[in-house]
Amino acid sequence: MEETGSSGINDSRVLTELASTRMPFGKYKGRILCDLPEPYLAWFARSGFPPGRLGLLLSALYEIKLNGLEYLLRPLK
């Protein structure tokens, strides 16, 4: 059985979504989330992530990139 975080969201599901969901707005509209540059994510971290699922995904992606864990996303691309 796979573990889920305190929010009840499956980690592998988040990784899959990061590798398949496109940015819906802004400078990088249409780009797959996992391909967003780290400085763009850092800007969100300073300014505030959007509400809802997108914000959760961007926050998770920021932590992944900040901690050098991008290798987790490579097999999913």
C-alpha positions in Angstrom: 0.0 0.0 0.0 1.4 3.4 -1.0 1.8 6.1 1.6 -0.1 9.4 1.4 0.9 12.7 2.8 -1.1 14.6 5.4 -3.2 16.0 2.7 -4.2 12.5 1.6 -2.6 13.0 -1.8 -0.7 10.1 -3.3 3.0 11.1 -4.0 3.2 9.2 -7.3 0.0 10.9 -8.5 1.5 14.3 -7.8 4.6 13.3 -9.8 2.5 12.1 -12.7 0.5 15.3 -12.7 3.7 17.4 -12.7 4.9 15.5 -15.8 1.6 15.9 -17.7 -0.2 19.1 -16.6 0.3 22.3 -18.6 0.7 25.7 -17.0 -2.7 27.4 -17.6 -1.6 31.0 -17.6 1.3 33.5 -17.5 4.7 33.7 -19.2 4.9 29.9 -19.5 1.4 29.2 -20.5 1.2 25.8 -22.2 4.4 24.5 -20.8 4.4 21.2 -18.9 4.8 22.0 -15.2 7.9 20.0 -14.6 9.6 22.0 -17.4 9.0 25.3 -15.6 12.3 27.1 -14.7 13.2 27.2 -11.0 13.4 31.0 -10.9 9.7 31.2 -12.0 8.8 28.8 -9.1 10.9 30.8 -6.7 8.9 33.9 -7.7 5.7 32.0 -6.8 7.3 30.9 -3.5 7.9 34.6 -2.6 4.7 36.0 -4.0 2.3 33.2 -3.2 1.3 30.1 -5.0 -2.1 30.1 -6.7 -5.0 28.5 -4.8 -6.2 25.0 -5.3 -4.6 22.0 -7.0 -2.3 24.1 -9.3 -0.8 25.8 -6.2 -0.2 22.5 -4.6 1.5 21.2 -7.7 3.7 24.2 -8.2 4.7 24.2 -4.5 5.6 20.5 -4.7 7.6 21.2 -7.9 9.5 24.0 -6.3 10.5 21.7 -3.4 11.6 19.1 -5.9 13.7 21.5 -7.9 15.1 23.2 -4.8 16.3 19.9 -3.3 17.7 18.5 -6.6 15.1 15.7 -6.9 14.2 16.3 -10.6 15.5 12.8 -11.4 12.2 11.6 -9.9 10.3 13.2 -12.8 12.5 12.0 -15.7 11.0 8.5 -16.1 7.5 10.1 -16.2 8.2 12.6 -19.1 
